Amino acid sequence: METKSFFGEQGLSSTRANQIAELADRYADKAKSEIANVKFYTEGIRIPGEEPITVSVGVDSDKFAHAVNCLEEIIQCNSLIAFFREAIKEKEALTKEAKAWTDTEHRNELAAKRAALVKPVCVAAITEDDVKRGWSVGEQEKFLSLQTECSVYGKFIHKDGALDFARKDLLDKMRNPRIVKGEGRDITVTEFAPSVDFELVDEVFQKLQATWREKQGELNGMKKKIEDAILKDSLDKIDTYNMELTQYNNAKKALDREEEEIVCAEVKKRAELLENVQNLKIVVPKRLQGIFDKLTK
């Protein structure tokens, strides 16, 4: 059986990995709440003859920087979640594969004698998972992290995202710094004062857009490599099929059928494979060790 590079001699059980993934999900939700309602202005109400009343306070530069830093924590948490859940999924797939294992060597020997009588079939091309099955831990983590980074950055900066909305809202409040309601003694004036310079907001906005474009480009590059590998595999298998079809048409002949019983040996082997799968430990990627330690303290 083939395995993805999720496992090692030291690591976590599927149950423990799932528990950590749930902790990471809750931790990420907390971080998301800190950036979901970013507002860059302080709102106050002023009534003639009375002291101004502060209704709400916008974030200052430090809090804004903290909100941006929360993005990295969200990325780290989501990357760890994606990695662990993919590892659990793979372990489940390996369990299923072990239960369905057959002695291909002996069965293929039998099938080889029949092959001349069977019209060849074009084998399906490999899938994206098949390509990634041969990746290292680093490649697996990079691909999943890039997907996470593009998603998190995109939701924050794209149209109607938290930062995009807050930036437009700040512009509106700068152009309309006060709202007057009522008249006479009942008049109230609501004033809006920026809590962060628009230039800083715009600078961070542009930097985050550039970062998103860079990460999206890297992700697209990895996806292109996968597509190229699948295309090459498909063309190779089509060539093989055409060659085998020619051989089949030119060289078929009759063969006596043979049957062998290999079920007992397969049952024993399946039990061994299942035990091996159960003993697999899910590793923690080096790049995500920091957030793992933070979650498990």
C-alpha positions as CSV (number, residue, x, y, z in Angstrom):
1,M,0.0,0.0,0.0
2,E,1.1,3.5,-0.8
3,T,0.8,6.3,1.8
4,K,0.9,10.0,1.7
5,S,3.6,11.7,3.7
6,F,1.4,12.3,6.8
7,F,2.8,9.6,9.1
8,G,5.9,8.8,11.1
9,E,7.1,6.7,14.0
10,Q,6.3,9.5,16.5
11,G,3.0,11.4,16.3
12,L,-0.7,11.4,17.1
13,S,-3.5,9.0,16.8
14,S,-6.5,9.9,14.6
15,T,-8.6,10.6,17.7
16,R,-6.0,13.0,19.2
17,A,-5.4,14.7,15.8
18,N,-9.1,15.3,15.5
19,Q,-9.2,16.8,19.1
20,I,-6.4,19.2,18.2
21,A,-8.2,20.1,15.0
22,E,-11.3,21.0,17.0
23,L,-9.2,23.1,19.4
24,A,-7.6,24.9,16.4
25,D,-11.1,25.5,15.0
26,R,-12.2,27.2,18.2
27,Y,-9.0,29.2,18.5
28,A,-9.4,30.4,14.9
29,D,-13.0,31.4,15.6
30,K,-11.8,33.6,18.4
31,A,-9.2,35.2,16.2
32,K,-11.8,35.7,13.4
33,S,-14.0,37.6,15.9
34,E,-11.2,40.0,16.6
35,I,-10.9,41.0,12.9
36,A,-14.5,40.6,11.8
37,N,-15.7,44.0,13.0
38,V,-12.7,46.2,12.4
39,K,-13.7,49.9,12.5
40,F,-11.3,52.8,12.0
41,Y,-13.2,55.6,13.6
42,T,-14.5,56.7,16.9
43,E,-18.2,57.6,17.0
44,G,-19.6,60.2,19.4
45,I,-22.7,62.2,20.0
46,R,-22.7,65.9,20.8
47,I,-25.7,67.7,22.3
48,P,-25.4,71.5,22.6
49,G,-24.8,72.5,26.1
50,E,-23.7,69.0,27.2
51,E,-20.5,67.1,27.3
52,P,-19.8,64.9,24.2
53,I,-20.7,61.3,24.6
54,T,-18.5,58.6,23.1
55,V,-20.7,55.9,21.5
56,S,-17.9,53.6,20.2
57,V,-14.2,53.6,19.9
58,G,-12.4,52.7,16.7
59,V,-9.2,50.6,16.7
60,D,-5.9,52.4,17.0
61,S,-2.7,51.5,15.1
62,D,-1.7,48.8,17.7
63,K,-5.1,47.1,17.7
64,F,-5.2,47.3,13.9
65,A,-1.7,45.7,13.7
66,H,-3.0,43.0,16.2
67,A,-6.0,42.4,14.0
68,V,-3.7,41.9,11.0
69,N,-1.5,39.5,13.1
70,C,-4.6,37.5,13.8
71,L,-4.7,36.6,10.1
72,E,-1.5,34.6,10.5
73,E,-2.9,32.7,13.5
74,I,-6.0,31.9,11.5
75,I,-3.9,30.7,8.7
76,Q,-1.8,28.5,11.0
77,C,-4.9,27.1,12.7
78,N,-6.7,26.4,9.4
79,S,-3.5,24.9,7.9
80,L,-3.2,22.5,10.9
81,I,-6.9,21.6,10.7
82,A,-6.5,20.9,6.9
83,F,-3.4,18.8,7.5
84,F,-4.8,16.7,10.3
85,R,-8.1,16.1,8.6
86,E,-6.4,15.1,5.4
87,A,-4.2,12.8,7.4
88,I,-7.3,11.2,9.1
89,K,-9.0,10.9,5.7
90,E,-5.9,9.2,4.3
91,K,-5.7,6.8,7.3
92,E,-9.3,5.9,6.7
93,A,-8.6,5.3,3.0
94,L,-5.7,3.1,4.0
95,T,-7.9,1.1,6.3
96,K,-10.4,0.6,3.5
97,E,-7.6,-0.4,1.1
98,A,-6.2,-2.9,3.6
99,K,-9.6,-4.5,4.0
100,A,-9.9,-4.8,0.2
101,W,-6.3,-6.0,-0.3
102,T,-5.8,-8.9,-2.7
103,D,-2.7,-11.0,-3.6
104,T,-2.2,-9.2,-6.9
105,E,1.0,-11.2,-7.6
106,H,-0.7,-14.6,-7.8
107,R,-3.9,-13.2,-9.2
108,N,-1.9,-11.4,-11.9
109,E,-0.1,-14.6,-12.8
110,L,-3.5,-16.2,-13.4
111,A,-4.8,-13.1,-15.2
112,A,-1.7,-13.0,-17.4
113,K,-2.6,-16.3,-18.9
114,R,-6.0,-15.0,-19.8
115,A,-4.9,-11.6,-21.0
116,A,-4.6,-12.7,-24.6
117,L,-8.3,-13.5,-24.6
118,V,-9.4,-10.3,-23.0
119,K,-9.6,-7.1,-24.9
120,P,-7.4,-4.5,-23.2
121,V,-9.0,-1.5,-21.4
122,C,-7.6,1.9,-21.3
123,V,-6.7,2.6,-17.6
124,A,-8.1,5.8,-16.1
125,A,-5.6,8.6,-15.6
126,I,-4.2,9.3,-12.1
127,T,-6.1,11.8,-10.0
128,E,-5.0,14.8,-8.1
129,D,-4.8,12.7,-4.9
130,D,-2.6,10.2,-6.8
131,V,-0.1,12.9,-7.7
132,K,0.0,14.3,-4.2
133,R,0.4,10.8,-2.8
134,G,4.0,11.0,-3.7
135,W,4.6,14.5,-2.2
136,S,6.7,15.1,0.9
137,V,5.3,16.5,4.2
138,G,6.6,19.9,3.2
139,E,4.8,19.8,-0.2
140,Q,1.6,18.6,1.3
141,E,1.7,21.3,4.0
142,K,2.7,24.1,1.5
143,F,-0.2,23.2,-0.9
144,L,-2.8,23.1,1.9
145,S,-1.3,26.3,3.5
146,L,-1.4,28.2,0.2
147,Q,-5.1,27.2,-0.2
148,T,-5.7,28.4,3.4
149,E,-3.7,31.7,2.9
150,C,-5.5,32.6,-0.3
151,S,-8.9,31.9,1.3
152,V,-8.2,33.9,4.5
153,Y,-6.5,36.8,2.8
154,G,-9.1,36.9,0.0
155,K,-12.1,36.9,2.4
156,F,-10.4,39.8,4.4
157,I,-9.5,42.1,1.4
158,H,-11.9,41.2,-1.4
159,K,-15.1,43.1,-2.1
160,D,-17.4,43.2,1.0
161,G,-14.6,41.6,3.1
162,A,-13.9,43.0,6.6
163,L,-11.0,45.3,5.6
164,D,-12.6,46.3,2.3
165,F,-15.8,47.3,4.0
166,A,-14.0,49.1,6.9
167,R,-11.8,51.0,4.4
168,K,-14.8,52.2,2.4
169,D,-16.6,53.0,5.6
170,L,-13.6,55.1,6.8
171,L,-13.6,57.0,3.5
172,D,-17.3,57.7,3.9
173,K,-16.9,59.0,7.4
174,M,-14.0,61.2,6.4
175,R,-16.2,62.8,3.6
176,N,-19.1,63.1,6.0
177,P,-17.6,63.6,9.4
178,R,-20.9,64.5,11.2
179,I,-24.6,63.8,11.1
180,V,-27.1,66.4,12.4
181,K,-30.5,65.2,13.6
182,G,-33.4,67.2,15.0
183,E,-33.5,70.9,15.4
184,G,-33.6,73.6,18.1
185,R,-32.9,72.2,21.6
186,D,-33.4,68.7,20.3
187,I,-30.6,68.9,17.8
188,T,-27.9,66.2,18.0
189,V,-24.7,66.0,16.1
190,T,-22.9,62.7,15.6
191,E,-19.3,63.1,14.8
192,F,-16.8,60.6,13.3
193,A,-13.1,60.9,13.9
194,P,-10.6,58.5,12.2
195,S,-8.8,56.4,14.7
196,V,-6.2,55.3,12.1
197,D,-4.7,57.3,9.3
198,F,-6.3,56.4,6.0
199,E,-2.8,56.3,4.4
200,L,-1.9,53.5,6.9
201,V,-5.1,51.6,6.2
202,D,-4.6,51.9,2.4
203,E,-0.9,50.9,2.7
204,V,-1.8,47.7,4.6
205,F,-4.7,47.0,2.2
206,Q,-2.3,47.2,-0.8
207,K,0.3,45.1,0.9
208,L,-2.3,42.4,1.7
209,Q,-3.5,42.5,-1.8
210,A,0.0,42.0,-3.1
211,T,0.5,39.1,-0.6
212,W,-2.7,37.5,-1.8
213,R,-1.7,37.7,-5.4
214,E,1.7,36.2,-4.7
215,K,0.2,33.3,-2.7
216,Q,-2.4,32.8,-5.4
217,G,0.3,32.6,-8.0
218,E,2.2,30.0,-6.0
219,L,-0.9,28.0,-5.6
220,N,-1.7,28.2,-9.3
221,G,1.8,27.0,-10.1
222,M,1.4,23.9,-7.9
223,K,-2.0,23.2,-9.4
224,K,-0.5,23.5,-12.9
225,K,2.1,20.9,-12.0
226,I,-0.6,18.5,-10.9
227,E,-2.5,19.1,-14.1
228,D,0.6,18.5,-16.2
229,A,1.3,15.2,-14.3
230,I,-2.3,14.0,-14.9
231,L,-2.1,14.9,-18.6
232,K,1.2,13.1,-19.1
233,D,-0.1,10.0,-17.3
234,S,-3.3,10.1,-19.4
235,L,-1.3,10.3,-22.6
236,D,1.1,7.5,-21.5
237,K,-1.8,5.2,-20.7
238,I,-3.5,5.9,-24.0
239,D,-0.3,5.0,-25.8
240,T,0.0,1.8,-23.8
241,Y,-3.6,0.9,-24.5
242,N,-3.1,1.4,-28.3
243,M,0.0,-0.8,-28.2
244,E,-1.8,-3.6,-26.2
245,L,-4.8,-3.5,-28.5
246,T,-2.5,-4.1,-31.5
247,Q,-0.9,-7.0,-29.7
248,Y,-4.3,-8.4,-28.7
249,N,-5.5,-8.3,-32.3
250,N,-2.4,-9.8,-33.7
251,A,-1.6,-12.5,-31.1
252,K,-4.7,-13.8,-29.3
253,K,-4.8,-17.5,-28.8
254,A,-6.7,-20.0,-26.7
255,L,-5.6,-20.9,-23.2
256,D,-6.9,-23.3,-20.7
257,R,-8.3,-21.6,-17.7
258,E,-6.8,-22.2,-14.4
259,E,-8.2,-21.4,-11.0
260,E,-6.4,-21.0,-7.7
261,E,-7.6,-20.4,-4.2
262,I,-5.7,-17.7,-2.4
263,V,-8.4,-16.4,0.0
264,C,-6.8,-17.8,3.2
265,A,-3.5,-16.1,2.5
266,E,-5.3,-12.8,1.7
267,V,-7.2,-12.9,5.0
268,K,-4.0,-13.2,7.0
269,K,-2.3,-10.5,5.0
270,R,-5.3,-8.1,5.4
271,A,-5.1,-8.6,9.2
272,E,-1.4,-7.6,9.1
273,L,-2.0,-4.6,6.9
274,L,-4.9,-3.4,9.2
275,E,-2.6,-3.7,12.2
276,N,0.1,-1.6,10.4
277,V,-2.5,1.1,9.5
278,Q,-3.8,1.3,13.1
279,N,-0.2,1.8,14.3
280,L,0.4,4.8,11.9
281,K,1.1,8.0,13.8
282,I,0.1,11.4,12.3
283,V,3.1,13.8,12.4
284,V,3.0,17.5,13.2
285,P,4.6,19.5,10.3
286,K,7.6,21.5,11.4
287,R,6.1,24.8,10.1
288,L,3.0,24.2,12.2
289,Q,4.8,23.1,15.4
290,G,4.4,26.5,17.0
291,I,0.6,26.7,16.7
292,F,0.4,23.0,17.8
293,D,2.3,23.8,20.9
294,K,0.2,26.8,21.6
295,L,-3.0,24.8,21.3
296,T,-1.8,21.9,23.5
297,K,-0.3,23.9,26.4
